[in-house]
């Protein structure tokens, strides 16, 4: 039994809203939107906040109006405010120097992330710190590349925590749908944790298979 259209719709809308922290951005998400954004799913999006905008974006992808690595500016989640908020919050010369020094010393670990989040330049953006600093550094290719490593590191630990929670919970159709949507990222980032990451990835794959089997069995009953 396939996940219900409204569950898939909610999952896709969640991904749409989180684009600013997903490595690969629209280029990574648009194939998922096209693959899972069936007509039934698009209809279900109409009842969700920002769902109509995502549905319009998916239609643009279908007809080729929007490239696979982009989105129409008018359809950006939050009206593009995630990026605009960063532009309206410039950092001081002292904060810039401290940030640059911290990035040059950054290690891709949880401790490294925690040290960065203590910086005044980072704290000023609150929950938008990943996208905020990304915009601040947009004019410096070298530091932008270092910040890309920060984003990848944050995403890796975020996915690790998500995966750990998922495998400790009962099997549900919603959970299976979430795993399916995020599997490309799990396959990219969990191996970064070595044997522990590979084992967790295998648990996710088994978890998804067991969920499919359980759904079939329940349906047969």
PyMOL commands that set and color helices and strands:
alter all, ss='L'
color gray80, all
select helices_A, chain A and resi 5-17+19-21+25-36+39-45+51-62+73-75+77-87+93-105+110-117+120-123+126-136+141-166+173-220
alter helices_A, ss='H'
color red, helices_A
deselect
rebuild
show_as cartoon
